[in-house]
Amino acid sequence: MFKFVLKRNFHNSLRLNSDFSHVVIGGGIIGASIAAELQEHDGNSVLLIDKHESLGMETTSRNSEVIHAGLYYPPDSLKSKLCILGKDKIYHAWETNKFQVPLKKCGKWIVAQDDTEAEYLEKVKAIADQVNVPVNYLSTSQANSKFPLIRANTAVLESPTTGIISAHDFVLFYQSRFENSDGTLGLNTKLINLEYNQGNSNYTLTVQGEEGGGEEEPMEITSDNVVNAAGVYAQEVSNLLLPEERHYKSYFAKGNYFSYSPEKPLGKITDVLIYPCPNPNASSLGTHLTFDLGGQLRFGPDLEWLDIEKADDIDYTPNPANLTKAYEAIKTYFPDITLNSLNPAYSGVRPKIYSREENMKKFADFIIKEEEGFPGFVNLLGMESPGLTASWAVGEYVKNMYHK
């Protein structure tokens, strides 16, 4: 657990009535970004707590590590605005040598195999044009000439600002900023309870640490403000505080990833990411082809809704039963793939705000809001993709909620 001594004179907020000005719950990529932004603002004293032994151990470490361009989301949505702003901040810092996080601006193709899918690409291009994200069409002959192992029967839309990044190093970037600004990091620290003290207009958090494999005695911490960035646990954290009639229900969509080991040499397959056109009203972008910074190909995520109500019940074991279905999906754009060349590798879980049925009917945006009646308590719910790309912008967005 974190080691610190609570002293009132260490607190620099205006009211001086709490141990910290802000507590950020959840040390994934988004929580770490928010904590760094808040701690760097003059006068703040921020505590970042996470239940794991290091930051970024859940959703952050279980995704495609893609820098998304911002093509798919309604232009007025938070997902669109924060994805594009976050992407731009990443690339600007990288291009000006202010960002030592490994990344590659590799680009991606979205491939259409029939006229219906080509119509979908037209809609994606219209959104891209509206939000000033560069895209361009390639002819199928150009595409087939460049990467003959990739099938694109009808159309190819290229996104040159899509990239890949080391999620692990990205989290460390935020952690370094936070700790270099004298933020307090509480690892192996689980939130037990959260209460609003109306008289003092602050919050009491009951936390419990783990040391040497055993649980420590719970302790209470007070804070003027609380940020709930708990990812798959965010609804549960929110429900500790809000009255029952305002409780949120948790929904989870698992994405399985598959490693690739070709049974025979095929030559160069691609050096851009390959995305199929997703099914209408789907909750994911389809089982796509991506690769890590070392060039190792992988496929995923697929989409598997989980029939559970609590994040503690998530089983992250990749589901081998989904392998054949993933193979059939991949084969539509990579016909030379064989079933035996794929193996279940890992999985991640998207924290959803709507059920499977609701997701078919409406767009699920990020929820980032101060809860009415609980001043200084900011909820972040449904922080799924493009959360990694958007994280820097999300941190600034939350900071600006407190410091307009």
C-alpha positions as CSV (number, residue, x, y, z in Angstrom):
1,M,0.0,0.0,0.0
2,F,1.0,3.6,-0.3
3,K,3.2,5.0,2.5
4,F,2.4,8.5,3.6
5,V,1.6,10.4,6.7
6,L,-1.6,12.5,6.7
7,K,-0.8,16.0,7.7
8,R,-3.1,18.9,7.3
9,N,-0.3,21.3,6.4
10,F,0.6,19.2,3.4
11,H,-2.7,20.1,1.8
12,N,-2.6,23.2,-0.4
13,S,-6.2,23.6,-1.4
14,L,-8.1,26.7,-0.4
15,R,-10.2,25.2,2.3
16,L,-7.5,23.2,4.1
17,N,-10.2,20.9,5.5
18,S,-9.2,17.6,3.8
19,D,-6.2,15.4,3.5
20,F,-6.2,15.9,-0.3
21,S,-7.7,18.3,-2.8
22,H,-8.5,15.4,-5.2
23,V,-8.6,11.6,-5.0
24,V,-8.6,9.8,-8.4
25,I,-10.0,6.3,-8.2
26,G,-8.5,4.0,-10.8
27,G,-5.0,3.9,-12.2
28,G,-5.6,3.0,-15.8
29,I,-4.5,5.2,-18.7
30,I,-7.4,7.6,-18.1
31,G,-7.1,7.8,-14.3
32,A,-3.3,8.3,-14.6
33,S,-3.8,11.1,-17.1
34,I,-6.4,12.9,-15.0
35,A,-4.2,12.6,-11.9
36,A,-1.2,14.1,-13.7
37,E,-3.2,17.0,-15.1
38,L,-4.7,17.8,-11.7
39,Q,-1.4,17.5,-9.8
40,E,0.3,19.8,-12.2
41,H,-2.2,22.6,-11.5
42,D,-0.9,24.9,-8.8
43,G,-2.4,24.4,-5.3
44,N,-3.6,20.8,-5.8
45,S,-2.7,17.8,-3.7
46,V,-3.8,14.6,-5.5
47,L,-3.9,11.0,-4.4
48,L,-4.2,8.3,-7.1
49,I,-5.3,4.9,-5.9
50,D,-5.4,1.6,-7.7
51,K,-6.1,-1.9,-6.4
52,H,-3.2,-3.4,-8.4
53,E,0.6,-3.4,-7.8
54,S,1.2,-1.1,-10.7
55,L,-0.8,1.2,-13.0
56,G,-2.6,0.1,-16.2
57,M,-3.2,-3.5,-15.2
58,E,-6.7,-3.9,-16.5
59,T,-8.4,-2.5,-19.6
60,T,-5.3,-0.4,-20.5
61,S,-3.1,-3.5,-20.8
62,R,-5.7,-5.5,-22.7
63,N,-6.4,-3.6,-25.9
64,S,-5.1,-3.2,-29.5
65,E,-2.8,-0.3,-28.6
66,V,-4.1,1.7,-31.6
67,I,-4.0,5.4,-31.9
68,H,-7.4,6.0,-33.4
69,A,-7.9,8.7,-36.0
70,G,-11.4,9.6,-34.9
71,L,-13.4,8.4,-37.9
72,Y,-16.4,6.5,-36.5
73,Y,-18.1,8.7,-33.9
74,P,-20.8,11.4,-34.2
75,P,-19.0,14.7,-34.7
76,D,-20.6,16.3,-31.6
77,S,-19.8,13.4,-29.3
78,L,-17.2,13.4,-26.6
79,K,-15.7,10.3,-28.2
80,S,-15.1,12.2,-31.4
81,K,-13.8,15.4,-29.8
82,L,-11.6,13.8,-27.2
83,C,-10.2,11.2,-29.5
84,I,-9.1,13.7,-32.1
85,L,-7.7,16.1,-29.6
86,G,-5.9,13.3,-27.8
87,K,-4.4,11.9,-31.0
88,D,-3.2,15.4,-32.0
89,K,-1.6,15.9,-28.6
90,I,0.2,12.6,-28.9
91,Y,1.6,13.3,-32.4
92,H,2.5,16.9,-31.6
93,A,4.5,15.9,-28.5
94,W,6.1,13.0,-30.5
95,E,7.0,15.2,-33.5
96,T,8.6,17.8,-31.2
97,N,10.6,15.3,-29.2
98,K,8.6,15.9,-26.0
99,F,7.2,12.4,-25.8
100,Q,9.5,9.5,-25.4
101,V,6.8,6.8,-25.8
102,P,7.3,4.3,-28.5
103,L,4.8,4.6,-31.3
104,K,4.4,4.3,-35.1
105,K,2.1,6.3,-37.4
106,C,1.5,3.3,-39.6
107,G,-1.9,4.2,-41.0
108,K,-4.8,1.8,-41.6
109,W,-7.1,0.6,-44.4
110,I,-10.8,0.0,-44.0
111,V,-11.7,-2.5,-46.6
112,A,-15.1,-3.0,-48.3
113,Q,-16.1,-6.3,-50.0
114,D,-19.4,-5.3,-51.5
115,D,-21.6,-2.3,-52.4
116,T,-23.2,-2.2,-49.0
117,E,-19.9,-2.0,-47.2
118,A,-18.7,0.6,-49.8
119,E,-21.7,2.7,-48.7
120,Y,-20.5,2.4,-45.1
121,L,-17.1,3.8,-46.2
122,E,-18.9,6.8,-47.7
123,K,-20.5,7.5,-44.4
124,V,-17.1,7.2,-42.6
125,K,-15.5,9.6,-45.1
126,A,-18.3,12.1,-44.6
127,I,-17.7,12.1,-40.9
128,A,-14.0,12.4,-41.4
129,D,-14.4,15.3,-43.7
130,Q,-16.7,17.0,-41.2
131,V,-14.2,16.7,-38.3
132,N,-11.1,17.4,-40.5
133,V,-9.5,14.0,-40.1
134,P,-7.6,13.1,-43.3
135,V,-8.7,10.1,-45.2
136,N,-8.4,9.1,-48.9
137,Y,-9.6,6.4,-51.2
138,L,-7.3,3.9,-52.8
139,S,-8.4,2.0,-55.9
140,T,-8.7,-1.7,-55.5
141,S,-6.0,-2.2,-58.0
142,Q,-3.6,0.1,-56.0
143,A,-4.5,-1.9,-52.9
144,N,-4.1,-5.3,-54.5
145,S,-0.8,-4.3,-56.0
146,K,0.6,-3.0,-52.7
147,F,-0.6,-5.9,-50.5
148,P,-1.8,-8.7,-52.7
149,L,-2.5,-10.9,-49.7
150,I,-5.2,-8.5,-48.5
151,R,-8.6,-8.7,-50.2
152,A,-10.5,-5.5,-50.9
153,N,-13.1,-6.4,-53.6
154,T,-14.9,-3.0,-53.8
155,A,-13.3,-0.1,-52.0
156,V,-10.5,0.9,-49.6
157,L,-10.5,3.9,-47.3
158,E,-7.1,4.9,-46.0
159,S,-6.6,6.6,-42.7
160,P,-3.0,7.9,-42.6
161,T,-3.2,9.3,-39.0
162,T,-4.0,5.9,-37.4
163,G,-1.1,4.5,-35.4
164,I,0.1,2.1,-32.7
165,I,1.6,3.0,-29.3
166,S,3.0,1.2,-26.3
167,A,0.2,1.4,-23.8
168,H,2.6,0.4,-21.0
169,D,5.0,3.2,-21.7
170,F,2.1,5.7,-22.2
171,V,0.9,4.9,-18.6
172,L,4.5,5.4,-17.3
173,F,4.5,8.8,-19.1
174,Y,1.5,10.0,-17.0
175,Q,2.9,8.3,-13.9
176,S,6.2,10.2,-14.2
177,R,4.4,13.5,-14.7
178,F,2.3,12.8,-11.6
179,E,5.1,11.7,-9.3
180,N,7.5,14.4,-10.6
181,S,4.8,16.9,-9.5
182,D,4.7,15.4,-6.0
183,G,1.5,13.5,-6.4
184,T,0.8,10.6,-4.0
185,L,0.4,7.2,-5.5
186,G,-1.5,4.5,-3.6
187,L,-1.0,1.1,-5.2
188,N,-2.4,-2.2,-3.8
189,T,-5.2,0.0,-2.4
190,K,-8.8,-1.0,-2.7
191,L,-11.8,1.4,-2.1
192,I,-14.2,0.0,0.5
193,N,-16.6,2.9,0.9
194,L,-17.2,6.4,-0.2
195,E,-19.3,9.0,1.6
196,Y,-20.2,12.7,1.1
197,N,-19.9,14.9,4.1
198,Q,-22.5,17.6,3.5
199,G,-21.5,19.7,6.5
200,N,-17.8,19.9,5.4
201,S,-18.6,19.7,1.7
202,N,-16.0,17.0,1.3
203,Y,-15.7,13.2,0.9
204,T,-14.5,10.4,3.1
205,L,-13.0,7.4,1.4
206,T,-12.4,4.2,3.3
207,V,-9.6,2.2,1.7
208,Q,-7.8,-1.0,2.4
209,G,-4.3,-1.9,1.4
210,E,-2.6,-5.2,0.9
211,E,0.9,-5.9,2.2
212,G,2.7,-9.2,1.9
213,G,-0.3,-11.0,0.6
214,G,-2.5,-9.9,3.6
215,E,-5.1,-7.2,4.1
216,E,-4.2,-4.2,6.2
217,E,-6.6,-2.4,8.5
218,P,-9.0,-0.1,6.6
219,M,-8.2,3.6,6.9
220,E,-10.2,6.8,6.1
221,I,-9.0,9.6,3.8
222,T,-10.7,12.9,3.2
223,S,-10.7,14.8,0.0
224,D,-12.4,17.9,-1.3
225,N,-13.0,16.3,-4.7
226,V,-13.3,12.7,-6.1
227,V,-12.8,11.5,-9.6
228,N,-14.2,8.1,-10.4
229,A,-12.0,6.7,-13.2
230,A,-12.4,3.0,-12.2
231,G,-13.0,1.6,-15.6
232,V,-14.9,-1.7,-15.4
233,Y,-15.5,-1.0,-11.7
234,A,-16.8,2.6,-12.3
235,Q,-20.5,1.8,-11.9
236,E,-19.8,0.0,-8.6
237,V,-17.8,2.9,-7.3
238,S,-20.5,5.4,-8.3
239,N,-23.1,3.2,-6.6
240,L,-21.2,3.4,-3.3
241,L,-22.1,7.1,-3.2
242,L,-25.2,7.8,-5.2
243,P,-28.7,7.0,-3.8
244,E,-30.2,3.8,-5.0
245,E,-32.6,5.4,-7.4
246,R,-29.6,6.8,-9.3
247,H,-27.5,3.6,-9.4
248,Y,-25.9,2.6,-12.7
249,K,-25.9,-0.9,-14.0
250,S,-22.7,-2.5,-15.3
251,Y,-22.5,-4.2,-18.7
252,F,-19.4,-5.9,-20.1
253,A,-18.4,-6.8,-23.6
254,K,-15.4,-9.1,-23.9
255,G,-13.0,-8.9,-26.8
256,N,-10.7,-11.9,-27.6
257,Y,-7.4,-11.5,-29.4
258,F,-5.7,-14.1,-31.4
259,S,-2.0,-14.5,-32.2
260,Y,-0.8,-15.5,-35.6
261,S,1.8,-18.0,-36.6
262,P,1.7,-18.8,-40.3
263,E,1.9,-22.5,-41.2
264,K,4.0,-21.6,-44.3
265,P,5.8,-18.4,-45.3
266,L,3.5,-16.0,-47.1
267,G,5.9,-13.1,-47.6
268,K,4.9,-9.5,-46.6
269,I,1.3,-9.3,-45.6
270,T,0.8,-5.6,-44.7
271,D,2.5,-2.7,-42.9
272,V,-0.8,-0.9,-42.3
273,L,-3.6,-1.9,-40.0
274,I,-6.5,-3.6,-41.7
275,Y,-10.1,-3.1,-40.5
276,P,-13.2,-4.7,-42.0
277,C,-16.4,-2.8,-42.2
278,P,-18.2,-3.5,-39.0
279,N,-21.7,-4.9,-38.9
280,P,-24.5,-2.3,-38.6
281,N,-25.2,-1.3,-35.0
282,A,-22.3,-3.4,-33.8
283,S,-20.6,-2.5,-30.5
284,S,-17.1,-3.0,-31.9
285,L,-15.2,-2.2,-35.1
286,G,-14.9,-5.9,-36.1
287,T,-12.1,-8.4,-35.8
288,H,-9.2,-6.4,-37.4
289,L,-5.6,-7.1,-38.2
290,T,-3.1,-5.2,-36.1
291,F,0.5,-5.6,-35.0
292,D,2.7,-4.6,-32.2
293,L,5.7,-2.3,-32.4
294,G,7.9,-5.3,-33.2
295,G,5.8,-6.1,-36.2
296,Q,4.1,-9.2,-34.8
297,L,0.6,-9.6,-36.3
298,R,-2.4,-10.3,-34.2
299,F,-6.2,-10.2,-34.8
300,G,-9.0,-8.9,-32.7
301,P,-10.9,-8.0,-30.7
302,D,-14.1,-9.9,-31.5
303,L,-17.2,-9.2,-29.5
304,E,-18.6,-11.4,-26.7
305,W,-21.2,-10.0,-24.3
306,L,-20.8,-11.3,-20.8
307,D,-23.7,-12.3,-18.6
308,I,-22.3,-11.0,-15.4
309,E,-23.1,-8.0,-13.2
310,K,-19.9,-7.3,-11.3
311,A,-16.4,-6.7,-12.6
312,D,-14.9,-9.2,-10.1
313,D,-16.7,-11.9,-12.1
314,I,-14.8,-11.2,-15.3
315,D,-12.8,-14.2,-16.6
316,Y,-10.1,-12.8,-18.8
317,T,-9.1,-16.2,-20.2
318,P,-9.5,-15.9,-24.0
319,N,-12.4,-18.0,-25.3
320,P,-11.2,-20.7,-27.6
321,A,-14.8,-21.3,-28.7
322,N,-14.7,-18.0,-30.6
323,L,-11.7,-19.1,-32.7
324,T,-13.6,-20.5,-35.7
325,K,-15.9,-17.5,-35.9
326,A,-12.9,-15.1,-35.8
327,Y,-11.2,-17.1,-38.5
328,E,-14.3,-16.8,-40.8
329,A,-14.3,-13.0,-40.2
330,I,-10.6,-12.6,-40.8
331,K,-10.8,-14.7,-44.0
332,T,-13.1,-12.1,-45.7
333,Y,-10.1,-9.7,-46.0
334,F,-7.1,-12.1,-45.6
335,P,-8.1,-15.2,-47.5
336,D,-4.8,-17.1,-47.2
337,I,-5.1,-17.4,-43.4
338,T,-5.6,-20.9,-42.0
339,L,-7.4,-21.9,-38.9
340,N,-4.4,-23.6,-37.4
341,S,-2.3,-20.4,-37.7
342,L,-4.5,-18.7,-35.1
343,N,-4.4,-19.2,-31.3
344,P,-6.2,-17.5,-28.5
345,A,-3.8,-15.0,-27.0
346,Y,-5.5,-12.6,-24.5
347,S,-8.7,-10.7,-23.9
348,G,-9.9,-7.4,-22.7
349,V,-13.3,-6.2,-21.5
350,R,-15.1,-3.0,-22.6
351,P,-17.0,-1.2,-19.8
352,K,-20.4,-0.6,-21.3
353,I,-23.1,1.8,-20.2
354,Y,-25.9,0.1,-22.3
355,S,-27.0,-3.5,-22.6
356,R,-26.5,-5.5,-25.8
357,E,-30.0,-4.6,-26.9
358,E,-29.7,-0.9,-26.2
359,N,-26.4,-0.8,-28.0
360,M,-28.2,-1.9,-31.2
361,K,-30.4,1.2,-31.0
362,K,-28.3,4.1,-29.8
363,F,-24.7,5.4,-29.7
364,A,-22.9,5.0,-26.4
365,D,-20.8,8.1,-25.8
366,F,-18.3,8.6,-22.9
367,I,-20.1,9.8,-19.8
368,I,-18.0,12.5,-18.0
369,K,-20.0,14.6,-15.6
370,E,-20.2,16.0,-12.1
371,E,-23.0,14.3,-10.3
372,E,-25.9,16.6,-9.2
373,G,-26.0,17.0,-5.5
374,F,-22.4,15.8,-5.0
375,P,-20.2,18.8,-5.7
376,G,-16.7,17.8,-6.8
377,F,-17.6,14.2,-7.6
378,V,-16.9,13.5,-11.3
379,N,-18.0,10.3,-12.8
380,L,-16.4,8.7,-15.9
381,L,-18.5,5.8,-17.2
382,G,-18.3,3.8,-20.4
383,M,-14.6,4.7,-21.0
384,E,-14.0,2.1,-23.6
385,S,-12.3,2.6,-27.0
386,P,-11.0,5.2,-28.0
387,G,-10.1,5.8,-24.3
388,L,-6.3,5.1,-24.9
389,T,-6.1,7.6,-27.7
390,A,-8.3,10.2,-25.9
391,S,-6.7,9.9,-22.5
392,W,-4.5,13.0,-22.6
393,A,-7.5,15.1,-23.7
394,V,-9.7,13.4,-21.1
395,G,-7.2,14.5,-18.4
396,E,-7.4,18.1,-19.6
397,Y,-11.2,17.9,-19.9
398,V,-11.6,16.8,-16.3
399,K,-9.0,19.3,-15.0
400,N,-11.0,22.1,-16.8
401,M,-14.1,21.0,-15.0
402,Y,-12.5,21.9,-11.7
403,H,-10.3,24.8,-13.0
404,K,-12.3,26.7,-15.6
